[in-house]
Amino acid sequence: QKNIELRLYESHESAMKHGAPLAEKIVKKDSGARIGGVNTVRTGYGAYAVAGNVVMMCELELSSCENLINALESN
């Protein structure tokens, strides 16, 4: 199972300006971080892709998102 989260924006420009920086922060989060003595929950996203007006959060690796993009383009 590979989880992919889709975040829709009004335009590609908006996805790049607002979505990509947020996705970058999520991907960089440390899974072992502790805040106030409580373990934080791992986001589970190891990569992201921007396709048109969509930011795709990919669970394990970028190829998960690329496969979905390719499947959608072929339909």
Summary of the structure (lengths in Angstrom):
residues: 75
radius of gyration: 13.7
end to end distance: 22.3
largest distance: 48.7
contacts: 191
relative contact order: 0.24
helix: 39%
strand: 25%
